[in-house]
Amino acid sequence: MTTEETRESGSPPTSADAGGSDVLWLREGGERKQRRAAPLTLERIIDAAVAELDAHGSERLTMRRLAQRLEVTSTALYWHVSNKDDLLDIALDHVIGEVRIPEPGPEPRAALRELLLGWRAAMLAHPWSPSLLGRPLLGPNVLARTEFLQAMLVRAGLSGKELATATSLLVDFVIGAAMNGATWRLLDNPAVLAKARAHITGLKELYPTLSTYGFVDGRWSQDELFHLGLDQILDTLMR
């Protein structure tokens, strides 16, 4: 019986068939097919979603595009995530999870400063994330870092309305700075910065203070201004 007759009869092929092509690793593309067979998990979905968001932003993210990136069907995604809004909430919380929670140490101010610097940096590393900060921030990673923030304020002696005010002030400052930083990144281009400056100085009669003191003169970076502002707030709250 020939090799073709053996296959048509339903008998299993032997190692001699096609030079041993029945062995997965010896077939062309066999290893690639094995990798694609990896089970779909929520972790894989979130990693792929963050990569897609980093590349194209939140407005262009669709379940269909994400399924294509993962080489699965859209239906397969819905076994793990109910809809796009849920996916965005999880992806945003995943980004906040990149923020390292410092060791408390003897100085709560230093630990709190490190946390907030990392929080802003994580959001700026994923420029789409500040645009989602209007959504409820109740994910486990956000709550863990907010817990640490409040714990450091309590150690500094704050309580009651003073504690609530300080928490809101710091969270809003970091979120606002990240949102502003992501929006104004365009002005990192010297040519655009020069045009913005010329626009304001050309309307000096309307904006005398902005023209005189340099609203967009580029003397200080966004990072420097954030660090100085954060230090001023912490000096006031944790005096």
N, C-alpha and C positions, 0 to 999 in steps of 0.2 A: 504494500500500500504506500502511495506517495505521501509527501508532507501535506499537500493540499487535500488529498482524500482523507487523511487522518483528521484534519481540522473540520471538514464538512461532516464527518461522521460523528463529531462531538467528542472524540477522544482528546484528552489533554495533550498539549504539545510537549515535546521533549526538549532538553537543553540544547540539542543539536539544531533545532528549528531556528532558522534565520540567525545563526551564530549566537544562540542563547538569548534571543530578544524577549523571552518570557521573564527574564530577571528585570525587576523594576529599574534598578540603578543602571542597567546597561541599555535601557531603551532611551532613545533621544527624547529629552524633555521629561524623563521620568522623575527626576529629583524636583523639578519645578512643579509638576503636578502634585507631588507629595506635600510640598509646602503649601499649595493652595488649599489642600484638604484640611488645614488646621481649623479647629472648631472656632466658630464665631462667638466671641465673648463680649461683655459690656466693656471690658478694658480695651480690647482691640478697637471697638467702635469709637470710644472716646479718644483714643490716640489718633485714629484716622480723622475724626471730626476736628480735633485741634489743628492737625496738619492742614486740613482743607480750609479751615477758618484763617489760619496764618497766611495761606496762599491767596485766598480769594475774598475774605471778609464774610461777615454774617449774612449780608443781603443775598449773596450768591449761593449760600449753602442750601442744598435741598437733599432730601433723603435719597433721591435718585442718584445725584452726583456722589454722595457718600457711598452708596451701594456699589457704584462703578469703581471707586477707589479701592474698596474692599474685595471686589470681584465676587459679589454675591447679589442676590435679588433684593429689591426694596422690601419685599414681604419678609425676608429673613431679619431685617433690621427691627421690624415692628414686634418681634418676639422679645426684644430687649428694651426698646425705647418706644413709648406710645406715640410721640409726635415730635416735630422739630422744636417746639418750645421747650419740652422736657430735655431734649438733647442739648440745647443752648444753656439751660440751667446747669446741667451736669458738667458741660465743658467749661463754663465759667468757674464753677467750684473746683474743677480739676486744676485750672490755672492758679487759683488762690492756694491750692495745695502745694504749689512749687515754692511758696514762701516758707522759709525755714523758721520754726519757732525756736528762739534762742534759749540758751540756758538762763534761768532767772538771774543768777549771780547776786552779789550783795547790793548792786545799784539798780533799782527798778527803772530808772530813767534811761540808762544805757541799753538795757534789754528792750525796752519799749521803742527806743529810737531805731535799733537794729531791725526790729519787726516791721516798723512802718516804712523804713527805707526799702526793705525787701518787698513789701507789699506793692509799693509804687513801681518798683523795677519789674516785677513779674507782670504787671498789667501792661507796661510799656513794651515788654518783650513780645506781647501778643496784642497788637494795636487794635484789634476788633473788640477786645474785652471791655474797655471803658464804655463803649456804646451800649453795652448790655447791663450797666450798673443800675439802671432804673428798675430792673427786675428784683423781686424779693431775694435778699441775700441770706438764705436760711440753710444752705448746704452745710454738711459736716465740717468741711475745711474752713469755710468762712466762720462758722460758729466757734471752732477751736481757736482760731486766731483772735477773734473778738473776746473770747474768754480770757486768753492770755493778756490782751490789752487791758481789760478791766481789772484783772488780778494785779497787774503792775500799778495801776492807779490806786487800787485799794491799799497796796503796800506803801504807797506814797502818802496815805492818809486821807484819801478822798472817800466820800460816802454820800448817800442820798442824792439830792438834786445836783449837787456839785459833781458827783461821779457821773450821773447821766449826761450832764452838760459837757463834761470833758470827753466822754466817750464819743458823743455825737460830733463834737468839734474835730477830734482827731480823725475819725472815720471819714467825715465829710471833706476834710482838708486833703487827705490822701486820695480819695476818689476824685475830687475836683481837680487836683494837680495832675492825676493820671489822664483824666479826660482832656484837660487843657493841653497837656503835653502831646497827646496823640493828635489833637486837632491842629496844633501849631507846628508840628514837625515840618510842615511845608516851608516854614520860615527858616529852617536850617540851611536852605539854599541862599547863598549870599545875594544872588540877583533878585530873588523874590523879596528878601529882607530890605534891600535897597529901594525897591519899588514901594513897599509898604511904608518905609520911612518918608519917602518923597511925597506919598499920598497925604500923610498926616501933616508934615511941615508945609505942604502946599495949602492947607486949610488952617493955618495958624490962628486966624481970627476966630475960628470955631473951637479949636482945641489948643489954647495957649499953653496950658500946663503940660499936655502930652508932648507938644512940640519942644518945649523948653527942657523938660527933664527926661526925654527919651523913652517913650513907651515901648518902642521896638528898635532901640538903637544897637542891640546885640552886645552890649558891654558885659552882660552877665548871662550865663547859660541857664536853661530851665533847671538843670540839676542843682546849680549853685543857689538859685533862688529858692528852690524847694528845701534844700538843706538849711539855709538860713531861716526860712519861715518856720520850719519844724522846730528848730532850736528855740526860736522865740516863743512859740506856743508851749513847748515843754518847760521852758524856764518859768513861764507864768503859772502853769498848772501844777508844777512839782517843785515850787520854791521852798 
